[in-house]
């Protein structure tokens, strides 16, 4: 049973590495403008998530502060 767990875990890692390699090849085949656009969009989505997280943290802090 332990061996099955270890082998399954290794298979998943190998699949992830091959997918990342394919993504890197596709990334290099894109033009500079396309790469910049994709990067810009990713940064915007990450910033939106961070802002939403900070907003929720602030709201929770205010709730805790008001309870005291």
PDB file of N, CA, C and O in Angstrom, chain B, residues numbered from 101:
ATOM      1  N   UNK B 101       0.828  -1.186   0.000  1.00  0.00           N
ATOM      2  CA  UNK B 101       0.000   0.000   0.000  1.00  0.00           C
ATOM      3  C   UNK B 101       0.880   1.260   0.000  1.00  0.00           C
ATOM      4  O   UNK B 101       0.574   2.234  -0.689  1.00  0.00           O
ATOM      5  N   UNK B 102       1.930   1.236   0.746  1.00  0.00           N
ATOM      6  CA  UNK B 102       2.851   2.366   0.799  1.00  0.00           C
ATOM      7  C   UNK B 102       3.520   2.572  -0.550  1.00  0.00           C
ATOM      8  O   UNK B 102       3.717   3.705  -0.991  1.00  0.00           O
ATOM      9  N   UNK B 103       3.867   1.466  -1.203  1.00  0.00           N
ATOM     10  CA  UNK B 103       4.506   1.566  -2.511  1.00  0.00           C
ATOM     11  C   UNK B 103       3.574   2.171  -3.547  1.00  0.00           C
ATOM     12  O   UNK B 103       3.996   2.960  -4.392  1.00  0.00           O
ATOM     13  N   UNK B 104       2.298   1.794  -3.475  1.00  0.00           N
ATOM     14  CA  UNK B 104       1.319   2.351  -4.411  1.00  0.00           C
ATOM     15  C   UNK B 104       1.238   3.861  -4.251  1.00  0.00           C
ATOM     16  O   UNK B 104       1.180   4.595  -5.238  1.00  0.00           O
ATOM     17  N   UNK B 105       1.233   4.318  -3.014  1.00  0.00           N
ATOM     18  CA  UNK B 105       1.164   5.747  -2.738  1.00  0.00           C
ATOM     19  C   UNK B 105       2.372   6.479  -3.309  1.00  0.00           C
ATOM     20  O   UNK B 105       2.231   7.536  -3.924  1.00  0.00           O
ATOM     21  N   UNK B 106       3.558   5.914  -3.105  1.00  0.00           N
ATOM     22  CA  UNK B 106       4.780   6.551  -3.586  1.00  0.00           C
ATOM     23  C   UNK B 106       4.830   6.586  -5.112  1.00  0.00           C
ATOM     24  O   UNK B 106       5.230   7.591  -5.699  1.00  0.00           O
ATOM     25  N   UNK B 107       4.429   5.503  -5.746  1.00  0.00           N
ATOM     26  CA  UNK B 107       4.484   5.456  -7.202  1.00  0.00           C
ATOM     27  C   UNK B 107       3.465   6.396  -7.833  1.00  0.00           C
ATOM     28  O   UNK B 107       3.757   7.029  -8.848  1.00  0.00           O
ATOM     29  N   UNK B 108       2.285   6.497  -7.253  1.00  0.00           N
ATOM     30  CA  UNK B 108       1.281   7.422  -7.772  1.00  0.00           C
ATOM     31  C   UNK B 108       1.772   8.851  -7.658  1.00  0.00           C
ATOM     32  O   UNK B 108       1.563   9.658  -8.564  1.00  0.00           O
ATOM     33  N   UNK B 109       2.417   9.164  -6.558  1.00  0.00           N
ATOM     34  CA  UNK B 109       2.921  10.515  -6.337  1.00  0.00           C
ATOM     35  C   UNK B 109       3.995  10.857  -7.377  1.00  0.00           C
ATOM     36  O   UNK B 109       4.013  11.974  -7.895  1.00  0.00           O
ATOM     37  N   UNK B 110       4.875   9.926  -7.683  1.00  0.00           N
ATOM     38  CA  UNK B 110       5.922  10.161  -8.667  1.00  0.00           C
ATOM     39  C   UNK B 110       5.336  10.375 -10.052  1.00  0.00           C
ATOM     40  O   UNK B 110       5.817  11.220 -10.807  1.00  0.00           O
ATOM     41  N   UNK B 111       4.303   9.619 -10.392  1.00  0.00           N
ATOM     42  CA  UNK B 111       3.671   9.764 -11.702  1.00  0.00           C
ATOM     43  C   UNK B 111       3.076  11.156 -11.859  1.00  0.00           C
ATOM     44  O   UNK B 111       3.192  11.762 -12.924  1.00  0.00           O
ATOM     45  N   UNK B 112       2.450  11.659 -10.827  1.00  0.00           N
ATOM     46  CA  UNK B 112       1.856  12.992 -10.893  1.00  0.00           C
ATOM     47  C   UNK B 112       2.937  14.051 -11.109  1.00  0.00           C
ATOM     48  O   UNK B 112       2.750  14.983 -11.890  1.00  0.00           O
ATOM     49  N   UNK B 113       4.057  13.907 -10.420  1.00  0.00           N
ATOM     50  CA  UNK B 113       5.140  14.878 -10.563  1.00  0.00           C
ATOM     51  C   UNK B 113       5.700  14.867 -11.974  1.00  0.00           C
ATOM     52  O   UNK B 113       6.005  15.923 -12.529  1.00  0.00           O
ATOM     53  N   UNK B 114       5.837  13.688 -12.556  1.00  0.00           N
ATOM     54  CA  UNK B 114       6.351  13.600 -13.917  1.00  0.00           C
ATOM     55  C   UNK B 114       5.400  14.257 -14.907  1.00  0.00           C
ATOM     56  O   UNK B 114       5.842  14.929 -15.839  1.00  0.00           O
ATOM     57  N   UNK B 115       4.107  14.069 -14.715  1.00  0.00           N
ATOM     58  CA  UNK B 115       3.132  14.683 -15.605  1.00  0.00           C
ATOM     59  C   UNK B 115       3.167  16.197 -15.474  1.00  0.00           C
ATOM     60  O   UNK B 115       3.078  16.902 -16.479  1.00  0.00           O
ATOM     61  N   UNK B 116       3.295  16.706 -14.265  1.00  0.00           N
ATOM     62  CA  UNK B 116       3.353  18.149 -14.059  1.00  0.00           C
ATOM     63  C   UNK B 116       4.577  18.748 -14.723  1.00  0.00           C
ATOM     64  O   UNK B 116       4.491  19.819 -15.324  1.00  0.00           O
ATOM     65  N   UNK B 117       5.706  18.081 -14.627  1.00  0.00           N
ATOM     66  CA  UNK B 117       6.932  18.593 -15.232  1.00  0.00           C
ATOM     67  C   UNK B 117       6.806  18.639 -16.746  1.00  0.00           C
ATOM     68  O   UNK B 117       7.251  19.600 -17.374  1.00  0.00           O
ATOM     69  N   UNK B 118       6.206  17.616 -17.341  1.00  0.00           N
ATOM     70  CA  UNK B 118       6.071  17.608 -18.794  1.00  0.00           C
ATOM     71  C   UNK B 118       5.112  18.698 -19.252  1.00  0.00           C
ATOM     72  O   UNK B 118       5.338  19.314 -20.294  1.00  0.00           O
ATOM     73  N   UNK B 119       4.046  18.952 -18.497  1.00  0.00           N
ATOM     74  CA  UNK B 119       3.106  20.022 -18.846  1.00  0.00           C
ATOM     75  C   UNK B 119       3.789  21.379 -18.758  1.00  0.00           C
ATOM     76  O   UNK B 119       3.552  22.244 -19.601  1.00  0.00           O
ATOM     77  N   UNK B 120       4.628  21.577 -17.756  1.00  0.00           N
ATOM     78  CA  UNK B 120       5.345  22.835 -17.625  1.00  0.00           C
ATOM     79  C   UNK B 120       6.311  23.033 -18.775  1.00  0.00           C
ATOM     80  O   UNK B 120       6.489  24.154 -19.251  1.00  0.00           O
ATOM     81  N   UNK B 121       6.933  21.964 -19.224  1.00  0.00           N
ATOM     82  CA  UNK B 121       7.866  22.050 -20.329  1.00  0.00           C
ATOM     83  C   UNK B 121       7.131  22.458 -21.604  1.00  0.00           C
ATOM     84  O   UNK B 121       7.632  23.273 -22.379  1.00  0.00           O
ATOM     85  N   UNK B 122       5.953  21.898 -21.819  1.00  0.00           N
ATOM     86  CA  UNK B 122       5.145  22.247 -22.985  1.00  0.00           C
ATOM     87  C   UNK B 122       4.732  23.711 -22.911  1.00  0.00           C
ATOM     88  O   UNK B 122       4.764  24.428 -23.912  1.00  0.00           O
ATOM     89  N   UNK B 123       4.351  24.139 -21.741  1.00  0.00           N
ATOM     90  CA  UNK B 123       3.957  25.531 -21.578  1.00  0.00           C
ATOM     91  C   UNK B 123       5.119  26.463 -21.880  1.00  0.00           C
ATOM     92  O   UNK B 123       4.921  27.507 -22.501  1.00  0.00           O
ATOM     93  N   UNK B 124       6.298  26.117 -21.464  1.00  0.00           N
ATOM     94  CA  UNK B 124       7.472  26.950 -21.711  1.00  0.00           C
ATOM     95  C   UNK B 124       7.756  27.032 -23.213  1.00  0.00           C
ATOM     96  O   UNK B 124       8.090  28.100 -23.726  1.00  0.00           O
ATOM     97  N   UNK B 125       7.623  25.907 -23.912  1.00  0.00           N
ATOM     98  CA  UNK B 125       7.838  25.920 -25.360  1.00  0.00           C
ATOM     99  C   UNK B 125       6.801  26.797 -26.051  1.00  0.00           C
ATOM    100  O   UNK B 125       7.138  27.574 -26.944  1.00  0.00           O
ATOM    101  N   UNK B 126       5.549  26.674 -25.644  1.00  0.00           N
ATOM    102  CA  UNK B 126       4.502  27.522 -26.226  1.00  0.00           C
ATOM    103  C   UNK B 126       4.760  28.994 -25.923  1.00  0.00           C
ATOM    104  O   UNK B 126       4.540  29.861 -26.768  1.00  0.00           O
ATOM    105  N   UNK B 127       5.227  29.261 -24.712  1.00  0.00           N
ATOM    106  CA  UNK B 127       5.512  30.635 -24.299  1.00  0.00           C
ATOM    107  C   UNK B 127       6.604  31.237 -25.179  1.00  0.00           C
ATOM    108  O   UNK B 127       6.514  32.397 -25.580  1.00  0.00           O
ATOM    109  N   UNK B 128       7.612  30.467 -25.471  1.00  0.00           N
ATOM    110  CA  UNK B 128       8.719  30.972 -26.287  1.00  0.00           C
ATOM    111  C   UNK B 128       8.312  31.157 -27.746  1.00  0.00           C
ATOM    112  O   UNK B 128       8.924  31.951 -28.461  1.00  0.00           O
ATOM    113  N   UNK B 129       7.296  30.439 -28.193  1.00  0.00           N
ATOM    114  CA  UNK B 129       6.833  30.583 -29.569  1.00  0.00           C
ATOM    115  C   UNK B 129       5.959  31.823 -29.768  1.00  0.00           C
ATOM    116  O   UNK B 129       5.718  32.234 -30.903  1.00  0.00           O
ATOM    117  N   UNK B 130       5.486  32.417 -28.679  1.00  0.00           N
ATOM    118  CA  UNK B 130       4.657  33.617 -28.783  1.00  0.00           C
ATOM    119  C   UNK B 130       5.524  34.826 -29.138  1.00  0.00           C
ATOM    120  O   UNK B 130       6.731  34.841 -28.899  1.00  0.00           O
ATOM    121  N   UNK B 131       4.879  35.825 -29.706  1.00  0.00           N
ATOM    122  CA  UNK B 131       5.605  37.059 -29.997  1.00  0.00           C
ATOM    123  C   UNK B 131       5.788  37.846 -28.707  1.00  0.00           C
ATOM    124  O   UNK B 131       5.153  37.544 -27.696  1.00  0.00           O
ATOM    125  N   UNK B 132       6.645  38.844 -28.737  1.00  0.00           N
ATOM    126  CA  UNK B 132       6.929  39.638 -27.544  1.00  0.00           C
ATOM    127  C   UNK B 132       5.664  40.350 -27.065  1.00  0.00           C
ATOM    128  O   UNK B 132       5.410  40.423 -25.862  1.00  0.00           O
ATOM    129  N   UNK B 133       4.876  40.871 -27.994  1.00  0.00           N
ATOM    130  CA  UNK B 133       3.655  41.577 -27.616  1.00  0.00           C
ATOM    131  C   UNK B 133       2.652  40.640 -26.956  1.00  0.00           C
ATOM    132  O   UNK B 133       1.990  41.011 -25.987  1.00  0.00           O
ATOM    133  N   UNK B 134       2.542  39.421 -27.486  1.00  0.00           N
ATOM    134  CA  UNK B 134       1.614  38.451 -26.901  1.00  0.00           C
ATOM    135  C   UNK B 134       2.060  38.062 -25.491  1.00  0.00           C
ATOM    136  O   UNK B 134       1.231  37.928 -24.591  1.00  0.00           O
ATOM    137  N   UNK B 135       3.361  37.881 -25.300  1.00  0.00           N
ATOM    138  CA  UNK B 135       3.870  37.544 -23.967  1.00  0.00           C
ATOM    139  C   UNK B 135       3.609  38.674 -22.980  1.00  0.00           C
ATOM    140  O   UNK B 135       3.198  38.431 -21.845  1.00  0.00           O
ATOM    141  N   UNK B 136       3.850  39.909 -23.413  1.00  0.00           N
ATOM    142  CA  UNK B 136       3.600  41.051 -22.533  1.00  0.00           C
ATOM    143  C   UNK B 136       2.127  41.167 -22.174  1.00  0.00           C
ATOM    144  O   UNK B 136       1.787  41.479 -21.032  1.00  0.00           O
ATOM    145  N   UNK B 137       1.256  40.920 -23.137  1.00  0.00           N
ATOM    146  CA  UNK B 137      -0.184  40.994 -22.879  1.00  0.00           C
ATOM    147  C   UNK B 137      -0.619  39.923 -21.886  1.00  0.00           C
ATOM    148  O   UNK B 137      -1.377  40.204 -20.957  1.00  0.00           O
ATOM    149  N   UNK B 138      -0.142  38.697 -22.079  1.00  0.00           N
ATOM    150  CA  UNK B 138      -0.492  37.612 -21.157  1.00  0.00           C
ATOM    151  C   UNK B 138       0.038  37.907 -19.764  1.00  0.00           C
ATOM    152  O   UNK B 138      -0.670  37.708 -18.777  1.00  0.00           O
ATOM    153  N   UNK B 139       1.264  38.374 -19.673  1.00  0.00           N
ATOM    154  CA  UNK B 139       1.874  38.708 -18.390  1.00  0.00           C
ATOM    155  C   UNK B 139       1.103  39.824 -17.696  1.00  0.00           C
ATOM    156  O   UNK B 139       0.874  39.768 -16.488  1.00  0.00           O
ATOM    157  N   UNK B 140       0.704  40.836 -18.460  1.00  0.00           N
ATOM    158  CA  UNK B 140      -0.056  41.954 -17.909  1.00  0.00           C
ATOM    159  C   UNK B 140      -1.395  41.471 -17.352  1.00  0.00           C
ATOM    160  O   UNK B 140      -1.798  41.875 -16.261  1.00  0.00           O
ATOM    161  N   UNK B 141      -2.080  40.609 -18.097  1.00  0.00           N
ATOM    162  CA  UNK B 141      -3.369  40.073 -17.642  1.00  0.00           C
ATOM    163  C   UNK B 141      -3.211  39.232 -16.381  1.00  0.00           C
ATOM    164  O   UNK B 141      -4.041  39.317 -15.475  1.00  0.00           O
ATOM    165  N   UNK B 142      -2.158  38.423 -16.310  1.00  0.00           N
ATOM    166  CA  UNK B 142      -1.917  37.618 -15.123  1.00  0.00           C
ATOM    167  C   UNK B 142      -1.636  38.495 -13.906  1.00  0.00           C
ATOM    168  O   UNK B 142      -2.131  38.226 -12.812  1.00  0.00           O
ATOM    169  N   UNK B 143      -0.845  39.540 -14.103  1.00  0.00           N
ATOM    170  CA  UNK B 143      -0.540  40.448 -12.993  1.00  0.00           C
ATOM    171  C   UNK B 143      -1.807  41.124 -12.489  1.00  0.00           C
ATOM    172  O   UNK B 143      -1.988  41.286 -11.282  1.00  0.00           O
ATOM    173  N   UNK B 144      -2.687  41.521 -13.413  1.00  0.00           N
ATOM    174  CA  UNK B 144      -3.935  42.162 -13.005  1.00  0.00           C
ATOM    175  C   UNK B 144      -4.820  41.221 -12.202  1.00  0.00           C
ATOM    176  O   UNK B 144      -5.402  41.626 -11.196  1.00  0.00           O
ATOM    177  N   UNK B 145      -4.927  39.973 -12.632  1.00  0.00           N
ATOM    178  CA  UNK B 145      -5.754  39.023 -11.884  1.00  0.00           C
ATOM    179  C   UNK B 145      -5.170  38.755 -10.508  1.00  0.00           C
ATOM    180  O   UNK B 145      -5.910  38.631  -9.532  1.00  0.00           O
ATOM    181  N   UNK B 146      -3.851  38.666 -10.422  1.00  0.00           N
ATOM    182  CA  UNK B 146      -3.206  38.442  -9.127  1.00  0.00           C
ATOM    183  C   UNK B 146      -3.441  39.630  -8.202  1.00  0.00           C
ATOM    184  O   UNK B 146      -3.722  39.450  -7.016  1.00  0.00           O
ATOM    185  N   UNK B 147      -3.329  40.836  -8.737  1.00  0.00           N
ATOM    186  CA  UNK B 147      -3.546  42.032  -7.912  1.00  0.00           C
ATOM    187  C   UNK B 147      -4.991  42.118  -7.443  1.00  0.00           C
ATOM    188  O   UNK B 147      -5.248  42.530  -6.312  1.00  0.00           O
ATOM    189  N   UNK B 148      -5.940  41.734  -8.297  1.00  0.00           N
ATOM    190  CA  UNK B 148      -7.348  41.744  -7.888  1.00  0.00           C
ATOM    191  C   UNK B 148      -7.578  40.777  -6.732  1.00  0.00           C
ATOM    192  O   UNK B 148      -8.299  41.095  -5.786  1.00  0.00           O
ATOM    193  N   UNK B 149      -6.963  39.596  -6.808  1.00  0.00           N
ATOM    194  CA  UNK B 149      -7.101  38.616  -5.720  1.00  0.00           C
ATOM    195  C   UNK B 149      -6.482  39.147  -4.440  1.00  0.00           C
ATOM    196  O   UNK B 149      -7.057  38.990  -3.363  1.00  0.00           O
ATOM    197  N   UNK B 150      -5.317  39.772  -4.541  1.00  0.00           N
ATOM    198  CA  UNK B 150      -4.650  40.313  -3.355  1.00  0.00           C
ATOM    199  C   UNK B 150      -5.478  41.416  -2.725  1.00  0.00           C
ATOM    200  O   UNK B 150      -5.608  41.474  -1.502  1.00  0.00           O
ATOM    201  N   UNK B 151      -6.043  42.297  -3.553  1.00  0.00           N
ATOM    202  CA  UNK B 151      -6.862  43.378  -3.023  1.00  0.00           C
ATOM    203  C   UNK B 151      -8.103  42.840  -2.338  1.00  0.00           C
ATOM    204  O   UNK B 151      -8.500  43.341  -1.286  1.00  0.00           O
ATOM    205  N   UNK B 152      -8.724  41.813  -2.932  1.00  0.00           N
ATOM    206  CA  UNK B 152      -9.906  41.212  -2.324  1.00  0.00           C
ATOM    207  C   UNK B 152      -9.549  40.567  -0.988  1.00  0.00           C
ATOM    208  O   UNK B 152     -10.310  40.667  -0.025  1.00  0.00           O
ATOM    209  N   UNK B 153      -8.404  39.910  -0.928  1.00  0.00           N
ATOM    210  CA  UNK B 153      -7.964  39.294   0.314  1.00  0.00           C
ATOM    211  C   UNK B 153      -7.699  40.345   1.378  1.00  0.00           C
ATOM    212  O   UNK B 153      -8.115  40.173   2.524  1.00  0.00           O
ATOM    213  N   UNK B 154      -7.016  41.428   1.028  1.00  0.00           N
ATOM    214  CA  UNK B 154      -6.755  42.497   1.986  1.00  0.00           C
ATOM    215  C   UNK B 154      -8.051  43.133   2.475  1.00  0.00           C
ATOM    216  O   UNK B 154      -8.182  43.466   3.653  1.00  0.00           O
ATOM    217  N   UNK B 155      -8.998  43.297   1.569  1.00  0.00           N
ATOM    218  CA  UNK B 155     -10.285  43.878   1.950  1.00  0.00           C
ATOM    219  C   UNK B 155     -10.998  42.988   2.968  1.00  0.00           C
ATOM    220  O   UNK B 155     -11.544  43.481   3.955  1.00  0.00           O
ATOM    221  N   UNK B 156     -10.990  41.685   2.727  1.00  0.00           N
ATOM    222  CA  UNK B 156     -11.654  40.772   3.661  1.00  0.00           C
ATOM    223  C   UNK B 156     -10.930  40.741   5.003  1.00  0.00           C
ATOM    224  O   UNK B 156     -11.574  40.642   6.048  1.00  0.00           O
ATOM    225  N   UNK B 157      -9.613  40.822   4.991  1.00  0.00           N
ATOM    226  CA  UNK B 157      -8.843  40.850   6.243  1.00  0.00           C
ATOM    227  C   UNK B 157      -9.176  42.108   7.029  1.00  0.00           C
ATOM    228  O   UNK B 157      -9.362  42.053   8.244  1.00  0.00           O
ATOM    229  N   UNK B 158      -9.252  43.230   6.346  1.00  0.00           N
ATOM    230  CA  UNK B 158      -9.594  44.490   7.023  1.00  0.00           C
ATOM    231  C   UNK B 158     -10.988  44.430   7.627  1.00  0.00           C
ATOM    232  O   UNK B 158     -11.205  44.889   8.748  1.00  0.00           O
ATOM    233  N   UNK B 159     -11.943  43.860   6.876  1.00  0.00           N
ATOM    234  CA  UNK B 159     -13.312  43.749   7.385  1.00  0.00           C
ATOM    235  C   UNK B 159     -13.362  42.866   8.627  1.00  0.00           C
ATOM    236  O   UNK B 159     -14.046  43.194   9.597  1.00  0.00           O
ATOM    237  N   UNK B 160     -12.638  41.744   8.600  1.00  0.00           N
ATOM    238  CA  UNK B 160     -12.604  40.862   9.760  1.00  0.00           C
ATOM    239  C   UNK B 160     -11.943  41.549  10.948  1.00  0.00           C
ATOM    240  O   UNK B 160     -12.386  41.383  12.085  1.00  0.00           O
ATOM    241  N   UNK B 161     -10.902  42.307  10.700  1.00  0.00           N
ATOM    242  CA  UNK B 161     -10.229  43.029  11.780  1.00  0.00           C
ATOM    243  C   UNK B 161     -11.181  44.050  12.404  1.00  0.00           C
ATOM    244  O   UNK B 161     -11.225  44.201  13.625  1.00  0.00           O
ATOM    245  N   UNK B 162     -11.934  44.741  11.565  1.00  0.00           N
ATOM    246  CA  UNK B 162     -12.893  45.723  12.078  1.00  0.00           C
ATOM    247  C   UNK B 162     -13.956  45.031  12.922  1.00  0.00           C
ATOM    248  O   UNK B 162     -14.345  45.548  13.970  1.00  0.00           O
ATOM    249  N   UNK B 163     -14.431  43.866  12.478  1.00  0.00           N
ATOM    250  CA  UNK B 163     -15.435  43.129  13.241  1.00  0.00           C
ATOM    251  C   UNK B 163     -14.878  42.716  14.608  1.00  0.00           C
ATOM    252  O   UNK B 163     -15.556  42.846  15.627  1.00  0.00           O
ATOM    253  N   UNK B 164     -13.646  42.223  14.616  1.00  0.00           N
ATOM    254  CA  UNK B 164     -13.025  41.798  15.882  1.00  0.00           C
ATOM    255  C   UNK B 164     -12.819  43.007  16.789  1.00  0.00           C
ATOM    256  O   UNK B 164     -13.051  42.928  17.995  1.00  0.00           O
ATOM    257  N   UNK B 165     -12.395  44.101  16.224  1.00  0.00           N
ATOM    258  CA  UNK B 165     -12.147  45.319  17.002  1.00  0.00           C
ATOM    259  C   UNK B 165     -13.434  45.849  17.614  1.00  0.00           C
ATOM    260  O   UNK B 165     -13.433  46.306  18.757  1.00  0.00           O
ATOM    261  N   UNK B 166     -14.542  45.793  16.862  1.00  0.00           N
ATOM    262  CA  UNK B 166     -15.816  46.287  17.356  1.00  0.00           C
ATOM    263  C   UNK B 166     -16.400  45.379  18.450  1.00  0.00           C
ATOM    264  O   UNK B 166     -17.145  45.859  19.305  1.00  0.00           O
ATOM    265  N   UNK B 167     -16.081  44.101  18.437  1.00  0.00           N
ATOM    266  CA  UNK B 167     -16.574  43.171  19.468  1.00  0.00           C
ATOM    267  C   UNK B 167     -15.941  43.457  20.805  1.00  0.00           C
ATOM    268  O   UNK B 167     -16.565  43.237  21.843  1.00  0.00           O
ATOM    269  N   UNK B 168     -14.715  43.943  20.806  1.00  0.00           N
ATOM    270  CA  UNK B 168     -14.020  44.214  22.077  1.00  0.00           C
ATOM    271  C   UNK B 168     -14.521  45.481  22.621  1.00  0.00           C
ATOM    272  O   UNK B 168     -14.080  45.913  23.686  1.00  0.00           O
TER     273      UNK B 168
END
